Amino acid sequence: MFARTQRLVLRPGWTEDAEALATALGDHAVRRNLLRVPEPYGVQDARDFLRQPQDPLLPNFLAFARTGGAPRLVGGCGLTRDEQGRPELGYWIARPFWGLGFATEAVQAVMAIARSAGIGTVRASAIVDNRASAKVLHKAGFRDTGRIQPRYSAGRGEDVPCALFEDDAHIPMRDDPALELYLDRAPIAA
C-alpha cells in the first residue's frame, strides 16, 4: 500500500532504506521523543526493523518528500498495536524537517487510510514535554483524553509521562477516500 499527499509519498520501508533510516533515527533529538526506538540506533537496528513482518491490516509507512530527483526520507508514520492489541498511531520526523507540517500531513493520510479500512478508534500518546507532538495530534482530529500515563521510552531509557489521545472514529469519510489522498490527480470537471 502506498499513499501520496501534496508533498509526501508514504510507502512501506524497504531494506534499501536502512542507511537513511539509521541516519534520521541516529539523531538523539528525534529518538528521545519516541517510545519504541532504542538508544543508540544504527544501520543494523534499521535493517532489523525493516525486516520485521508488519501487521497487514494496519498502514505503516516511511514518508519521503516528493522531489524531482531522489526522494528524501522525512520521517515515518503508521499504526501498530498497543499492549492491549488496540490500534495506536506513531510518527516521527527527521530534525531537518521539523516545523514544516510534514507530521500533520502524514498523520492525516494514515488516518484517512485507517478510516477507509474500517479501523475503529485509534489511540496515540505524546510525551508531555513534546508539545509539538500534541499539536500535531490536535490538528489531525485527535482529542486529549485528559489522562497522563507513564510509558517506557526506549529513546530515553526510562518511564516518561505521556498524554493520551484518541481520534474520533465517527468522523465522516469523504465518498471516495482515494480522492482525499490523491487530490492532485483528481479528475477535472469539464
Phi and psi restraints in degrees (value plus and minus 20) as a CYANA .aco file:
   2 PHE   PHI    -148.7  -108.7
   2 PHE   PSI     138.2   178.2
   3 ALA   PHI    -161.6  -121.6
   3 ALA   PSI     129.6   169.6
   4 ARG   PHI    -150.9  -110.9
   4 ARG   PSI     113.1   153.1
   5 THR   PHI    -134.3   -94.3
   5 THR   PSI    -192.7  -152.7
   6 GLN   PHI     -77.5   -37.5
   6 GLN   PSI     -59.3   -19.3
   7 ARG   PHI    -141.3  -101.3
   7 ARG   PSI     -24.1    15.9
   8 LEU   PHI    -148.3  -108.3
   8 LEU   PSI     132.1   172.1
   9 VAL   PHI    -134.6   -94.6
   9 VAL   PSI     105.3   145.3
  10 LEU   PHI    -129.0   -89.0
  10 LEU   PSI     107.3   147.3
  11 ARG   PHI    -168.9  -128.9
  11 ARG   PSI     142.6   182.6
  12 PRO   PHI     -80.8   -40.8
  12 PRO   PSI     132.1   172.1
  13 GLY   PHI     -96.0   -56.0
  13 GLY   PSI     122.9   162.9
  14 TRP   PHI    -136.2   -96.2
  14 TRP   PSI     138.2   178.2
  15 THR   PHI     -79.4   -39.4
  15 THR   PSI     -46.4    -6.4
  16 GLU   PHI     -85.8   -45.8
  16 GLU   PSI     -35.0     5.0
  17 ASP   PHI    -107.9   -67.9
  17 ASP   PSI     -21.1    18.9
  18 ALA   PHI     -77.8   -37.8
  18 ALA   PSI     -64.9   -24.9
  19 GLU   PHI     -86.4   -46.4
  19 GLU   PSI     -64.4   -24.4
  20 ALA   PHI     -84.2   -44.2
  20 ALA   PSI     -59.5   -19.5
  21 LEU   PHI     -85.4   -45.4
  21 LEU   PSI     -64.1   -24.1
  22 ALA   PHI     -83.6   -43.6
  22 ALA   PSI     -58.3   -18.3
  23 THR   PHI     -84.6   -44.6
  23 THR   PSI     -67.4   -27.4
  24 ALA   PHI     -84.8   -44.8
  24 ALA   PSI     -65.8   -25.8
  25 LEU   PHI    -105.7   -65.7
  25 LEU   PSI     -24.3    15.7
  26 GLY   PHI     -93.7   -53.7
  26 GLY   PSI     -31.3     8.7
  27 ASP   PHI    -101.1   -61.1
  27 ASP   PSI      94.8   134.8
  28 HIS   PHI     -78.2   -38.2
  28 HIS   PSI     -54.5   -14.5
  29 ALA   PHI     -81.7   -41.7
  29 ALA   PSI     -51.0   -11.0
  30 VAL   PHI     -97.9   -57.9
  30 VAL   PSI     -70.6   -30.6
  31 ARG   PHI     -81.0   -41.0
  31 ARG   PSI     -53.4   -13.4
  32 ARG   PHI     -85.9   -45.9
  32 ARG   PSI     -36.8     3.2
  33 ASN   PHI    -119.3   -79.3
  33 ASN   PSI     -10.6    29.4
  34 LEU   PHI    -133.4   -93.4
  34 LEU   PSI     131.1   171.1
  35 LEU   PHI    -110.2   -70.2
  35 LEU   PSI     -56.1   -16.1
  36 ARG   PHI    -124.1   -84.1
  36 ARG   PSI     -26.4    13.6
  37 VAL   PHI    -112.2   -72.2
  37 VAL   PSI     100.4   140.4
  38 PRO   PHI     -93.7   -53.7
  38 PRO   PSI     140.9   180.9
  39 GLU   PHI    -131.0   -91.0
  39 GLU   PSI     108.1   148.1
  40 PRO   PHI     -96.6   -56.6
  40 PRO   PSI     155.5   195.5
  41 TYR   PHI    -150.7  -110.7
  41 TYR   PSI     105.0   145.0
  42 GLY   PHI    -149.3  -109.3
  42 GLY   PSI    -192.9  -152.9
  43 VAL   PHI     -81.3   -41.3
  43 VAL   PSI     -60.5   -20.5
  44 GLN   PHI     -84.5   -44.5
  44 GLN   PSI     -58.4   -18.4
  45 ASP   PHI     -80.3   -40.3
  45 ASP   PSI     -62.9   -22.9
  46 ALA   PHI     -84.5   -44.5
  46 ALA   PSI     -64.0   -24.0
  47 ARG   PHI     -80.5   -40.5
  47 ARG   PSI     -64.9   -24.9
  48 ASP   PHI     -80.7   -40.7
  48 ASP   PSI     -64.0   -24.0
  49 PHE   PHI     -81.8   -41.8
  49 PHE   PSI     -64.8   -24.8
  50 LEU   PHI     -88.6   -48.6
  50 LEU   PSI     -41.7    -1.7
  51 ARG   PHI    -106.8   -66.8
  51 ARG   PSI     -33.1     6.9
  52 GLN   PHI     -86.6   -46.6
  52 GLN   PSI     119.2   159.2
  53 PRO   PHI     -88.2   -48.2
  53 PRO   PSI     120.0   160.0
  54 GLN   PHI    -121.5   -81.5
  54 GLN   PSI     133.3   173.3
  55 ASP   PHI     -86.9   -46.9
  55 ASP   PSI      95.4   135.4
  56 PRO   PHI     -87.1   -47.1
  56 PRO   PSI     -33.9     6.1
  57 LEU   PHI    -110.2   -70.2
  57 LEU   PSI     -29.0    11.0
  58 LEU   PHI    -138.6   -98.6
  58 LEU   PSI     110.3   150.3
  59 PRO   PHI     -89.1   -49.1
  59 PRO   PSI     115.1   155.1
  60 ASN   PHI    -169.0  -129.0
  60 ASN   PSI      98.3   138.3
  61 PHE   PHI    -154.3  -114.3
  61 PHE   PSI     137.0   177.0
  62 LEU   PHI    -115.6   -75.6
  62 LEU   PSI     127.8   167.8
  63 ALA   PHI    -131.6   -91.6
  63 ALA   PSI     107.9   147.9
  64 PHE   PHI    -140.6  -100.6
  64 PHE   PSI     118.2   158.2
  65 ALA   PHI     -88.4   -48.4
  65 ALA   PSI     114.1   154.1
  66 ARG   PHI     -96.3   -56.3
  66 ARG   PSI      99.3   139.3
  67 THR   PHI    -152.1  -112.1
  67 THR   PSI     147.6   187.6
  68 GLY   PHI     -94.7   -54.7
  68 GLY   PSI     -40.0     0.0
  69 GLY   PHI    -132.7   -92.7
  69 GLY   PSI    -160.8  -120.8
  70 ALA   PHI     -86.6   -46.6
  70 ALA   PSI     114.8   154.8
  71 PRO   PHI     -86.2   -46.2
  71 PRO   PSI     128.5   168.5
  72 ARG   PHI    -130.2   -90.2
  72 ARG   PSI     110.2   150.2
  73 LEU   PHI     -88.4   -48.4
  73 LEU   PSI     101.7   141.7
  74 VAL   PHI    -121.0   -81.0
  74 VAL   PSI     -56.7   -16.7
  75 GLY   PHI     155.0   195.0
  75 GLY   PSI    -176.4  -136.4
  76 GLY   PHI    -166.0  -126.0
  76 GLY   PSI     132.7   172.7
  77 CYS   PHI    -177.7  -137.7
  77 CYS   PSI     116.4   156.4
  78 GLY   PHI     158.4   198.4
  78 GLY   PSI    -199.1  -159.1
  79 LEU   PHI    -129.3   -89.3
  79 LEU   PSI     118.8   158.8
  80 THR   PHI    -147.8  -107.8
  80 THR   PSI    -192.1  -152.1
  81 ARG   PHI    -130.4   -90.4
  81 ARG   PSI     116.2   156.2
  82 ASP   PHI     -98.5   -58.5
  82 ASP   PSI    -194.1  -154.1
  83 GLU   PHI     -79.3   -39.3
  83 GLU   PSI     -46.5    -6.5
  84 GLN   PHI    -116.3   -76.3
  84 GLN   PSI     -14.5    25.5
  85 GLY   PHI      64.3   104.3
  85 GLY   PSI     -10.6    29.4
  86 ARG   PHI    -107.3   -67.3
  86 ARG   PSI     129.4   169.4
  87 PRO   PHI     -83.0   -43.0
  87 PRO   PSI     112.5   152.5
  88 GLU   PHI    -153.3  -113.3
  88 GLU   PSI     111.7   151.7
  89 LEU   PHI    -102.5   -62.5
  89 LEU   PSI     117.7   157.7
  90 GLY   PHI    -157.8  -117.8
  90 GLY   PSI     128.9   168.9
  91 TYR   PHI    -180.4  -140.4
  91 TYR   PSI     139.8   179.8
  92 TRP   PHI    -175.5  -135.5
  92 TRP   PSI     135.6   175.6
  93 ILE   PHI    -152.4  -112.4
  93 ILE   PSI     114.8   154.8
  94 ALA   PHI     -83.4   -43.4
  94 ALA   PSI     124.7   164.7
  95 ARG   PHI     -74.3   -34.3
  95 ARG   PSI     -59.3   -19.3
  96 PRO   PHI     -80.7   -40.7
  96 PRO   PSI     -34.8     5.2
  97 PHE   PHI    -130.5   -90.5
  97 PHE   PSI     -11.0    29.0
  98 TRP   PHI     -84.1   -44.1
  98 TRP   PSI     123.8   163.8
  99 GLY   PHI      59.5    99.5
  99 GLY   PSI     -11.1    28.9
 100 LEU   PHI    -125.7   -85.7
 100 LEU   PSI     -17.2    22.8
 101 GLY   PHI      66.1   106.1
 101 GLY   PSI     -14.1    25.9
 102 PHE   PHI     -86.3   -46.3
 102 PHE   PSI     -57.3   -17.3
 103 ALA   PHI     -83.2   -43.2
 103 ALA   PSI     -66.2   -26.2
 104 THR   PHI     -81.3   -41.3
 104 THR   PSI     -63.2   -23.2
 105 GLU   PHI     -81.9   -41.9
 105 GLU   PSI     -64.3   -24.3
 106 ALA   PHI     -88.0   -48.0
 106 ALA   PSI     -63.7   -23.7
 107 VAL   PHI     -82.1   -42.1
 107 VAL   PSI     -63.5   -23.5
 108 GLN   PHI     -82.4   -42.4
 108 GLN   PSI     -58.7   -18.7
 109 ALA   PHI     -86.5   -46.5
 109 ALA   PSI     -64.7   -24.7
 110 VAL   PHI     -84.1   -44.1
 110 VAL   PSI     -60.9   -20.9
 111 MET   PHI     -88.8   -48.8
 111 MET   PSI     -52.8   -12.8
 112 ALA   PHI     -84.6   -44.6
 112 ALA   PSI     -60.5   -20.5
 113 ILE   PHI     -84.9   -44.9
 113 ILE   PSI     -64.2   -24.2
 114 ALA   PHI     -80.0   -40.0
 114 ALA   PSI     -63.9   -23.9
 115 ARG   PHI     -86.1   -46.1
 115 ARG   PSI     -61.7   -21.7
 116 SER   PHI     -88.0   -48.0
 116 SER   PSI     -44.5    -4.5
 117 ALA   PHI    -106.8   -66.8
 117 ALA   PSI     -20.8    19.2
 118 GLY   PHI      60.0   100.0
 118 GLY   PSI      -3.2    36.8
 119 ILE   PHI     -92.5   -52.5
 119 ILE   PSI     109.4   149.4
 120 GLY   PHI     -93.3   -53.3
 120 GLY   PSI    -166.4  -126.4
 121 THR   PHI     -76.9   -36.9
 121 THR   PSI     113.5   153.5
 122 VAL   PHI    -132.9   -92.9
 122 VAL   PSI     116.8   156.8
 123 ARG   PHI    -123.6   -83.6
 123 ARG   PSI     140.1   180.1
 124 ALA   PHI    -173.6  -133.6
 124 ALA   PSI     142.0   182.0
 125 SER   PHI    -160.2  -120.2
 125 SER   PSI     135.3   175.3
 126 ALA   PHI    -155.3  -115.3
 126 ALA   PSI     109.1   149.1
 127 ILE   PHI     -78.6   -38.6
 127 ILE   PSI     111.9   151.9
 128 VAL   PHI     -79.5   -39.5
 128 VAL   PSI     -47.0    -7.0
 129 ASP   PHI    -106.9   -66.9
 129 ASP   PSI     -13.1    26.9
 130 ASN   PHI    -127.8   -87.8
 130 ASN   PSI      57.2    97.2
 131 ARG   PHI     -84.4   -44.4
 131 ARG   PSI     -50.5   -10.5
 132 ALA   PHI     -82.3   -42.3
 132 ALA   PSI     -57.8   -17.8
 133 SER   PHI     -87.4   -47.4
 133 SER   PSI     -62.2   -22.2
 134 ALA   PHI     -81.9   -41.9
 134 ALA   PSI     -57.5   -17.5
 135 LYS   PHI     -84.3   -44.3
 135 LYS   PSI     -61.2   -21.2
 136 VAL   PHI     -80.1   -40.1
 136 VAL   PSI     -66.4   -26.4
 137 LEU   PHI     -81.9   -41.9
 137 LEU   PSI     -62.4   -22.4
 138 HIS   PHI     -81.8   -41.8
 138 HIS   PSI     -65.0   -25.0
 139 LYS   PHI     -81.2   -41.2
 139 LYS   PSI     -51.7   -11.7
 140 ALA   PHI    -107.3   -67.3
 140 ALA   PSI     -14.9    25.1
 141 GLY   PHI      75.2   115.2
 141 GLY   PSI     -10.0    30.0
 142 PHE   PHI    -103.1   -63.1
 142 PHE   PSI     129.7   169.7
 143 ARG   PHI    -133.7   -93.7
 143 ARG   PSI     122.9   162.9
 144 ASP   PHI     -93.8   -53.8
 144 ASP   PSI     106.7   146.7
 145 THR   PHI     -98.4   -58.4
 145 THR   PSI     -32.0     8.0
 146 GLY   PHI      63.0   103.0
 146 GLY   PSI     -17.8    22.2
 147 ARG   PHI    -121.5   -81.5
 147 ARG   PSI     121.5   161.5
 148 ILE   PHI    -136.6   -96.6
 148 ILE   PSI     111.7   151.7
 149 GLN   PHI    -153.6  -113.6
 149 GLN   PSI     114.6   154.6
 150 PRO   PHI     -92.3   -52.3
 150 PRO   PSI     114.0   154.0
 151 ARG   PHI    -155.5  -115.5
 151 ARG   PSI     128.9   168.9
 152 TYR   PHI     -97.3   -57.3
 152 TYR   PSI     109.2   149.2
 153 SER   PHI    -125.9   -85.9
 153 SER   PSI      93.0   133.0
 154 ALA   PHI     -84.5   -44.5
 154 ALA   PSI     -52.0   -12.0
 155 GLY   PHI     -87.8   -47.8
 155 GLY   PSI     -49.0    -9.0
 156 ARG   PHI    -123.0   -83.0
 156 ARG   PSI     -36.1     3.9
 157 GLY   PHI      52.3    92.3
 157 GLY   PSI       5.7    45.7
 158 GLU   PHI    -180.0  -140.0
 158 GLU   PSI     146.6   186.6
 159 ASP   PHI     -90.4   -50.4
 159 ASP   PSI     120.3   160.3
 160 VAL   PHI    -152.2  -112.2
 160 VAL   PSI     128.6   168.6
 161 PRO   PHI     -94.7   -54.7
 161 PRO   PSI     110.6   150.6
 162 CYS   PHI    -143.1  -103.1
 162 CYS   PSI     113.0   153.0
 163 ALA   PHI     -98.3   -58.3
 163 ALA   PSI     115.9   155.9
 164 LEU   PHI    -120.4   -80.4
 164 LEU   PSI     117.7   157.7
 165 PHE   PHI    -148.5  -108.5
 165 PHE   PSI     136.2   176.2
 166 GLU   PHI    -157.5  -117.5
 166 GLU   PSI     127.9   167.9
 167 ASP   PHI    -108.0   -68.0
 167 ASP   PSI     146.1   186.1
 168 ASP   PHI    -114.5   -74.5
 168 ASP   PSI      82.0   122.0
 169 ALA   PHI     -85.4   -45.4
 169 ALA   PSI     -29.0    11.0
 170 HIS   PHI    -119.2   -79.2
 170 HIS   PSI     -12.1    27.9
 171 ILE   PHI     -83.7   -43.7
 171 ILE   PSI     107.7   147.7
 172 PRO   PHI     -86.7   -46.7
 172 PRO   PSI     122.2   162.2
 173 MET   PHI    -108.5   -68.5
 173 MET   PSI     138.5   178.5
 174 ARG   PHI     -87.7   -47.7
 174 ARG   PSI     142.7   182.7
 175 ASP   PHI     -79.4   -39.4
 175 ASP   PSI     -56.8   -16.8
 176 ASP   PHI    -149.1  -109.1
 176 ASP   PSI      77.4   117.4
 177 PRO   PHI     -79.0   -39.0
 177 PRO   PSI     -45.5    -5.5
 178 ALA   PHI     -82.8   -42.8
 178 ALA   PSI     -55.2   -15.2
 179 LEU   PHI     -85.5   -45.5
 179 LEU   PSI     -53.1   -13.1
 180 GLU   PHI     -86.0   -46.0
 180 GLU   PSI     -56.0   -16.0
 181 LEU   PHI    -102.0   -62.0
 181 LEU   PSI     -45.1    -5.1
 182 TYR   PHI    -143.4  -103.4
 182 TYR   PSI      25.1    65.1
 183 LEU   PHI     -78.7   -38.7
 183 LEU   PSI     -51.1   -11.1
 184 ASP   PHI     -92.8   -52.8
 184 ASP   PSI     -28.6    11.4
 185 ARG   PHI    -136.7   -96.7
 185 ARG   PSI      -9.9    30.1
 186 ALA   PHI     -86.2   -46.2
 186 ALA   PSI     124.1   164.1
 187 PRO   PHI     -83.1   -43.1
 187 PRO   PSI     124.9   164.9
 188 ILE   PHI    -113.2   -73.2
 188 ILE   PSI     109.4   149.4
 189 ALA   PHI     -90.7   -50.7
 189 ALA   PSI     122.4   162.4
